[in-house]
Amino acid sequence: MGSVPSTPRWSSVRPVDTAEYLICTFVGEKSFPLTSDFWQKLLELPLSLQWPSHRVREACELFAKNNYCTRHLAKILIHLGQCLQECISTSGVPSTVYTKAVNAVYISSVFLKYLIENAKSENIEELHLSLDESEATQNNFSSDGENGYVVAQTVDAFIKNFGWWGDQNIENFVMHCVLSYIGTLDVSSETYLLHQELLNFLLIAMSTQLLSGPSPRPKDVNPFIDAAMAQESSLVGLVVRRLLLNYINRPRIPLNGVSYSIFSEEHQPGVLQRVGSAAANFVLLPFNYLVNSSGEGPRTPLTDSSLQVLLILIHYRKCILVDESIASDSLLKENTYFSDNPYCKALENARDIEFDRVDIEGNAHNGPLVRLPFASLFDTLGMFLADETSVLLLYSLVHGNSDFLEYVLVRTDLDTLLMPILETLYNASRRTSNQIYMLLIILLILSQDSSFNASIHKLILPSVPWYKERLLHQTSLGSLMVIILIRTVKYNLSKLRDVYLHTNCLATLANMAPHAHRLSAYASQRLVSLFDMLSRKYTKLAELMDAKMHIVKANSLEGDSITEDLSTELHIYTDFLRIVLEILNATLTYALPRNPEVVYAIMHRQEVFQPFKNHPRFNELLENIYNVLDFFNSRMDAQGMNGGWSVEKVLQVIIINCRSWRGEGMKMFTQLRFTYEQESHPEEFFIPYVWQLVLSRCGFSFNASTINLFPVDQPTEKQNSDSEEELSKAQNGELIAEEAR
């Protein structure tokens, strides 16, 4: 960096030169002790210098080269922790130490990101998160019992009063300080900027996960996120609560944000801002939103960052060897286990702030409970389910938190959640495959509750403006759900051809079937047409299989290979057809008097069942359907209408005779009930999925050549395609609905 003066004098240079000197010195080869006034000058200086991009990259490269000797990353992290401790003690009131904390976390974020994404060793040794021995024997942290780490008000004081931290380390110390600030101080106009920068820092510090493969291994190195997992449960609860409150309250960028010294005059980007945007592509910064005049409305970057950090934390899994003597290169999953994730447990144990009940079931809860306003959380989720991160949060809540699931199920305005879910499924072609899977699983989880299945038919929708195929007026929410699920099956059959998606849709429909109430004419027609569509696919496969078997009789080996795949697919569609017949059976057996439109739809298309009447897998189910057909056909014949039958007249006869229906001759089958369970290693799906979502939304890119967590040749937010291979990854952590007999 040849243009940098070699020996500038503090008192004689201009402020802009002082800023340049400090940054160049920070990345240079000279190591400044922790007690040097250099750190105070660096962190207190308003940074308003602009560098061209090539100089920014040189600065990052030089820092990476010299950090081994200078340990400046470790030192600035120590100063960051000390500043945050002071900010907490002064309740976050803006002051010189507040500005220092903002500058420290920003500088740390920029250079930490560069080191992580350009790491050449598996252990990320380039971070050098320790002091050299000469300084380590003089400078120290200490733990103060349950209160955590304590740092003196000045660096000189803590050097004087504390000995070496022993088994504690810098990443534990700084993560404790960062999480303490986030968890204990409210977001306000005075603290917004530092909250935002600390969330940015967490995203970058935890991005070491991107360097590891999709299946966690004991040798994975994630120092900062492991440090976050080691924090005491009380702090974990505070952090989870704060991140969720940020999501609920969606704090806006304060208008007085530009008054902070981090911003340069006339809102021009400063030197570190240039470092961020040019070298690290780090643009997730409040000032980027302050100057936004695109007319898109107010943005809430702190909300987005809070949810991203929360999702990373709750889905992290630390892999540990059962026996450390086992060679790590030849590990089997049975030789490892995952340590408990305190953030996941805190989310699962969160309780409604409005409902303080005694746990009558005697369930033990470790640590303090997180109290949240479930009503506000429910409403916020309903408003933002178009965003994939909100969908993942809703999934995490309804799957993991029984109290929140119970709260959702007793709400009388289920349309708040269901309408955006159904609209997203309606627009499946414009959504990612993973998002469709998560939404279908949420519906499956909800449909496991009989009260949910009953209540959705009682809620009448005046209209459904986003449904374009036909006008839907005064349709029940349950009928709309049937229509959209069947539409999703048809879309999958024509575009995605994914078995798991079929299974989840049909499982939800099966759970709903016994509780159907006044299913609309359109929904009833769609249900019968679903059987027709699957039966035609089944017939084609059967014919193709017969033809192939005749063609390859001369070569039995090849014939076995060809027919095996066809046989498997034929078996799958046989199961699908049987599930649809069970859905129709459950509706007719348990809810026929309440569903005359279903009877009409079956009578209107009764010919579609004829080819399967004697099929060994279907005949017993079709007996019930033909029992219903015989009953109502005989009532129609008894009417003897000479002038022909209109739809209205047929329906009137059905309605009248539904009242006298007693179900004579109907075989009672055990009700189909499907439940959702996660696979044994859901982390192989969720961790890559979360990071794909984060990178597509957080505003900064990552060196693609170093990403091992997911394939680098795929976009971070991929759209649906016709490729079955593209969808296979989504299935790794997804559970297929399992039949509970």
N, C-alpha and C positions, 0 to 999 in steps of 0.2 A: 504494500500500500504506500507507494513511493511518495505520494503527495502529502503524507501526514508529517507534520513537523516533529523532529526527533526529540527536541527538548523544549517544549513550550513552557512558558512561565505563567503560573496561575493568575497573577495579578495584572499582567500586561496584555493578555489576549482578549479579543472580543468574546461575548457570550457564545456566539455561533462557533468560534474556534474552540472554546472550552468544551462544548458539547462534542465536537468531533474528536478532540483529544481524549476525552473520557471513554468514548466508545472504542476508539482505536486502542487505547491502553487496556481496556477490558478484554479485548480479543487478542492482545499481543502476548509476547513471550515472558514479560516480567510478571512475577507473582507478587500480589499485594497481600500482606497479612490481613487476617480477619479484622484486626483493630485499626487498620489504616484509615485515615480520613478520606482516602480515595472513595470508599464505599458510600460515605455520607454525601460527598460531592456528586457522585454518579447518580444516586437515587433522588437527590433533592433538585437536580437541575431540570428545568423545563426543556424537553428535547424537541427542538423545532428545526433540525437540520434535514436537508434533503440530499440523498445520495443517488447516483445513477445505479441501475440494477447490477452492473458488473462489479461495482465496488461493494455492494451489499453481499453478493455471493462471495467475494474475496474475504469479507469480514467473517462470514460463517465458516468458511474453509479454514481460515487462520485460527479461529476460536477452537475448532475441532482439533487442529494440529497441536495447539498449545495447552489445551485444557488438562492434559496428562500432567504437565509440570505445574501449571498455575492453580489448578483445582478451583478455578473461578466459578464454575457452575455450582459446585458444592457450597462455596462461600456465599454466593448471591442467594442460594436457597436458604442458608442459615439466616441471612439478613431478612429475607422475606418472612420467615417464621417469626423472627424477633419483632418485625414491624406489625405483623398481624396480631401478635400477643398484645402489643401496645394499643392497637386499634380496638381490640376487644375490651381492654381495661378502661378505655375512654368512651365506650359505647358507640364507636364508629363515627364520632363527631369529626367532620373534616378538619384536618390539621396538617402540619408538615409531615408527620408520620404516616398519615393517610396517603398523601402524595407519594411518599417513599414506597409504601406498600404497592400502590398501583404501578409505579415504575418497575419495582422489583419483580412483580409477577409477570409483567409484560415482557421484560427483558428475558426472564427465565423461560417463558413460554416459547419465544422465538428461537432461542439457541438450543433449548432442549428438543424441540421438534426437529431441528436440523440434525442433531446428533442421533436421534432415534431412527429417523428414516434413512440415514446414511451409515448406520451401524454395520460394521463388517464382521463382528464377532457374535457368536450365538449368545454370549453372556452380556452383550451390550456394555462391554468394558469401557467404551468411549465416554460413558457418563462420568466415571471416576467420582462416585458419590462418597468420597471420604477425604479427609485432610491428610497431608503427609505427616510422618511421625513427629517432625519437629514442631509443627503447629498442634498436632493432636494431643501432645502431652501437656499443652498449655490451655487449650480451648475446649470447652465441654458443655453438654446438656445434662440435666438430671431429671428424673421422674419424681413427681410429688404425689405419691400414693394414687388415690382415685381421681385426683384432679388432673392427672396427665403431666405433660411436659411443662416446665417453667423456665422462662428465659428472662434474664434481668432486663431492666429498662434500657440499658445501654450494653453494647457488646463488651466494653471494657469491664463492666460490672459482672457480667456472667462469666467472663474469663477469670475474674478474681475469686468468684464465689463457688464455682462449680468445677468438679473434677471430670475426668473423661467419662463418656456415657456408657462405657462397658458394652453390653449387648444391644444397646440402642444405636440407631443409625440415623443418618441425615434424612433419608426418605420417610422414615417413620415420624421423625420430628416435623418435617414440613407438611406432610399429609395431615398430621394431627392439627397443626395450626390452621391449615386451609379449611379443613372440615369443621373445625371449631368456629371459625368466623362465619362460615355459611350456615351452620346449624344454630348459632346463638344470636346473631344479629339480624334484625328484620330488614327487609329490602325497603329502602326509602329513597327519596331524591338525593339524600346525602351519601347513601351507601351503594346505590345502584351500580355505579361504574366498577367498584371493586368487586362486588358480587359477580358481575359479568366476566371480569378478567380472571377471577378465580375459577369459574366454571370452564372458561377457555383453557386454563392451565390444566384442569383435571382431564379434559378431553385429550390433550396432548400427552400428559404424563401417562395416561392409561393406554395410549395408542401402541405401546409395546406389544399388545396382543396381535396386532396386524402382522408382526414378524413371525408368529408361530403358526403351526398348521391348524386345520379345523378341529382336530381331535386333541384336546389338552394333554400334555405330557408332563411328567415330573420335572424334566429339565428345562421347561419353559421359564423364561426370565421376565417377570413383570413386577419390578421392585415397588412401583408406586401403588398399583392396585392391590398388591399383597399387603402393603402397609395400610391401605384403607381397610382391608378386611380384618386387620389386627386391632382396630380401635375398639374401645370399650362400648358395650351395648347401649349405654345412655347416649353417647355421642352419635352412634349409628342411627338411633331412633330420631334424634333431633335433625340429622341430615335428611333422612327419608321424608320426614314431615315437612321440612323447608322446601325440598325439591317439589313435592306434591302441591304445597301451597303456592309455589311459584307457577305451577301449571294451572292451578285453579284460578288464582287472582290475576295472572297475566300482567304483571307490572309493566308499565310503559316507561319509555326512556324519558327521564326528567328534562324539562326545558332548560334548566340551569346547568345541564351536563357540560356545556362548553366552557363553563367558568373554571373547570379544573385545569391545573397547570400542565397536565399531560397534553392538552390541546394547544397547538401553536396559534399564533396570531393569524387572523383571517382564515382560520380553519384549514390551513395548508398541512398536508401530512408531514410529520416530523421524521427524524432519522430512523427511529425504531419502527415507525409506521411503514417506512420504505423497506426496512429489513423484513417486516412481516409480509408485505404484499409481493415483494420481488423475489426474496430468497426462499421463504417458506410457504408462499401462497396463503398466508394466514390473514384472512380478511374477515374473520368472525369477530368484529370489533364494534363497540357501540357507536363510534363516530361514523362508521359506514352507514348506519341506520339514521343517524341524526341528519345527515345531508341528503337522505333519500327524498326525492321529489317526483317519484314516478306516478303518483296518484293512486297507488295500490292500497292506500289506507295505512294506518299505523301498524308497524311491525313490532313483534315482541321477541327479540333475540334471546332475552334472558329466559323466557318461557321455553323456547326451543332447546336451549342449552341445558336447562334443568332437566327436561324430560330425557334428553340424550344421555346425560350423566347417570340418571337414575336407571335407565334401561341397561347400560353397561354394567353398573354395579350389581343389579339384582340377578343378572344372567351369567355373571362370572363364576367359573368353577376352577378351584385350585386342585390340581392332580398331585397326589402324594403316593409314594411307593409304600406298599405293605411291608416289604423287606428291602432295606437299602442295599443289601449285599447283591441283589439281583441286578444284572447288567441292564443299564437303561436303554441300550440299543435294541434289545430283544424283549421289549415289554409286551405283556398281554394285559387286557383290561382287567382280568381277574387278579392281577398282581398289584393293582392300584385302587385307590379310592379317592373320593372328593371330600375335602374339608367342608364344614358347614359354612354357608354364606350368610352372615348376619344381616345384610341388607335385604336379602330375599325373605328371611324370617321376619324382619321388621315389617315388611310390606304385607306378608301373609297374616300377621297378628294385628294389623291396624284395626282400630275400632271407630265407630261413629261417635263423634263428639257430642251428639245430641241424645245418645242412648247409652246410659251408663248402667248396664245390667251385671248382675253377678253371674259368673260362669257356672250354671247349674250342672253342667256335665263334668265338672271337675277337671277341665283341661288345664294343664300347667303351661304357663307362658314364661319364657326366660327373658328377664330384663323388663324395663318399662314399656308399656304399650304406646304405640303411636296413635294419637287421637286426631281424627280428620273429620271435616264436615262432609259426610257422604252425600248429602243432598246437592251441595255445590259441585262435588266431584262428578256425580251422575250427570248433572246438567252440562258441565264443561265437556265431558266425554261425548255427550250427544251432539254438541255443537261442532266438534272438531274431529269426528271419525273419518272425515275425508282424508285426513293425514294418517299415513301408515304407522307413524310412531304412536299415535293415540290408539290405534287398533291394537298394537302390541301391548300397550299399557292396560287396555280393557281386558285383553286375554289374560294377562298376568294376574289381574285382580279377580276375575270370575273363576279362574282355574285354581288360584292359590289361596284366596281369602274367602273363607266360607261366610263370614259376616257380611262382606260386601255383596256376595252373590245372593244371600238371603235378602239383603236390602233391595237389590234390583228386582228380585222376584215378587216382592210385595208392593212395588210401585204400581200405581194405577195408570200412569202415563208411560207405559212401555214403548209407545211410539217414539218417545224422545230418543231412545237408543236404536230401536228396530228400523225406523224409517231411513236413517242415514246408512245403516248396514244394508238394507234391501236395495237402496238406490245405488250403492257401490257395486253390489252384485249384479244389478241390472246393467251397469256399465262395465262389466267384467273385461271386455275387450280393451278397455283403456286403463286397466289396473294391472299391477304385478301379480304373478301367480301366487307368491307368498301371501300377499294381502288377501286374496280370495280364500286361500286355505285358512288363514287366521279367522276371518269372518265366519266361515262355515263351521269352524270348530266352536266359536263363541255361540252360534245358534244351536249347535248340538248340545253344548253344556246346558244352555237354558232349557232346551226341550226335554231334558232329563227330569224336570219338575212338572208334575201333573197340574199344579195350580197355574203355572205359566201357560201350559197348553190350553187350559180352559179360559183363562182371562184374555188371551189374544183374540178370541172369537167374539168377545163382548165389546171390544173397542172398535167402533165404526168410523171409518175414514170418509169424510165428505167427498174427497177427490184425491187422485194421485197424479199431479201435474207432470211428473217426469216420466210416467209410463206412456209411451207413444203408440203402441200397437193398437190400443183401443181406449175409449174413455172408461174409466173406472169410477163410478159414483156410488156412494154409500156401500163401500166394500169393507168387510171386516179386516182387521189387521192379520188375522189368521189366514183368511182367503188369499190376501196379497202375499203372505209368506209362502203359501203353497205354490202360487203362480210363479214367484221369483225362483224358488228352489228348482222347480221343474224346468224353468227357462235356463237355469244354470247347468242342469244336466244336459239339456239339448245343445247348449253352446259347447260344453265340454266334449260331447260326442262328435260334434262336427269340427272342432278346432284343436282342442288339447288332447283328447283321447286319453284321459288320465283316470285310472281305476279308483284311486284314492278319493278323488273329488266326487265321483259317482257315489262311492260308498258313504261319504259324509252327508251328502244331500239326501240320499234315500234313508239313511239312519234317522235324520231329523224328521223327515216326513213320517216314518214309521212310529216314532215317539209321539207325534202329534195326532195320528190317525184315530185312536179311540176317543179322543176328546173333541173331535170335529163338531162344530155347531153351526148350522145354517151356512154350510160352505156354498159360495156363490156359484152360479151357473158356469161362469168362465173357468173358475178354479176346478170345478168338477170335470168339465170337458178336458182341461189340461191333464188331469190325473189319468183319465182313460187314454188320452192320446199318448201319454208317456209309455203306457203298456204297449200301445200299437207301435211306437217308434222302436222300443227295445226289442219287441218281437220280430220286427222286420230285420233288424240287425242280427238277431239270433238265427233267423231262417237263412239269411245270406251266408252266415258262417257255417251253418250245418251243410248247406249245399256245396260250399267251397271245399269243405273237409271231405265230403263224399267224392267230389270230382278229383281232388288230389290223391285220394287213396286209390282210385282206379288208375290214375296216370302212372303212379310210381310202384305199382305192384311188382314190376319186374326187378326193382331195386329196393329190397326191403329195408336196408340200412338208411338210405336216403329218405325213404318213405317215413320211417320212424321219426327222423329229424324234422321233416316238414310238418307232419301231422301233430307232433307234440305241441308245437306253438299254437296251432289252430285249436287243438283240444283244450289247451289251457284257457284260451280266450273264450271258447264256447262255454266252458265251465263257468267262467266269470259272468257271462251274460245270462246263463241259466240261473245263477244266484240272484242277479239283478231282477230278472223277471219274477222270481219267487218272492223277493222282497216287495215288489210292486203289488203282487197278488195278495200278500199279507197285509199291505196297507189298505187295499180295497176291502179285504175281509174284516179287518179290525173296524173300519168305518161302518160296514154293514152290520157287523155283529153287535157292536156296542153303541152305535150312534145313528142307526138307520132312521128312526122316526124324526130325528132332527135334521136330516139331510136329504130331502126329496130331490134336490138337484143332482146329487150323486147317483141316485136310482135312475133318474131320467138319462143321465150321461151314459150309464152302463146299458140301459135299454136301447138308446139311440145307436150305440156302436157295438152291440152284442156280437156281431159277426167276428170281431177281432179275437174273441176268446175261443172260437170254434176249433181252430187248428191245434189247440193245446189241451182239448178236453180229455184226451186219453193219454196225455204225456205222464209218465210215471212220477216226475218231480212236481207236477202241477195239478194232477187230477183231483186230489183231495181238497185243494184250495178252490178249484173251480166248481166243485160240488155246491159249495155255499153260494157262489155267484149265480149259478144256474137255479138254485133253489129260490133265490130272490127274483130272478127273471121269470121263472114259472109262476110264481105268486102274482106278480104284477101283470104279466102277459094275460093270465087267466082273467084278471079283473078288467083288463082292457077288452078282452073278447066278450065278456059278459055285458059290456055297455052297448055293443052292437051299433056303433055309429055309422049310419049309412052315408052321411055327408062328408066323411073323411075326418081325419084327426089334425087339429092344429097343435102347435106347441103348448099353447095355453090350456087346451082341453086335456091333453095328455098329462100335463103337470098337475092339473086340478084333480084328475083321477088318482095320481100318485099320492098327492097330499092327503086326500080323503082316506086312502087305504093304508097310508103310513100309520094312521091312528089306530087301525085295527091289527097292525103287524105285531105278532107275538113271537116271531122267530122260530116257529115250529120247523123241525128238521135241520136246523143249523148246527153244524159241528162247532164246538167251542175249542178253539186253539189257545194255547198259552200266549198271552200278549207279548208281542215283540217289544223289547226295551233295549236300546243301545246306550252305551256309556262311553265316555272319552277317558282315555288314560294316556299319559305320556310314555314314550319309549324309554328304555333304560338309559339311553345317553342322549337326552334332548339337547345338551350343550353343543353337539356337533351341528345342529341346525341353528340354534338361537344365537350363539356367539357370532358366527359369520353374518347372520341376518341382521343383528343389531348394528354391527359395524358397517355393513353396506348402507343401512339407513342413515347412520351418523355421517358417513362420508358424503352421501348424496345431499345432505342438508346443512352441515355445519359451516360450510363456506370455505374450508381449506382443503387442498388436495394433499395426496400423500404419494411419495415416490413409488410408482406402481411396480417397479422391478424388485422391490423389497417386500411386497405383500405376499404372504404365504397363507393367510387365513381363508381366502377365497380366490378363485381363478382371476388372474389379472387381465385376461383378455375379454372379460365380461364387464359391462358397465356396472357401476355401483347400484344403480336403480334400474334394473332391467325390466323391459316390458314383456308381456306374454308373447310367446311364439308358438308355432306349431310343433316345435321340437319336444319330444318326450324326454330327451336327455337333459334339456334345460330345466325341466320340472323335477327331475329325480332328486336333486339336492334338497328341494323343499320338503321331500317326504322323510328325510332322515330323522327329523325331530317331531314329526307329526304322528299322532296316533290315529289309527283307523278305528272307526266305531266298532265296538265288539258287541256281539249279541249276548244279552243276559237272559237266559231262559229261566 
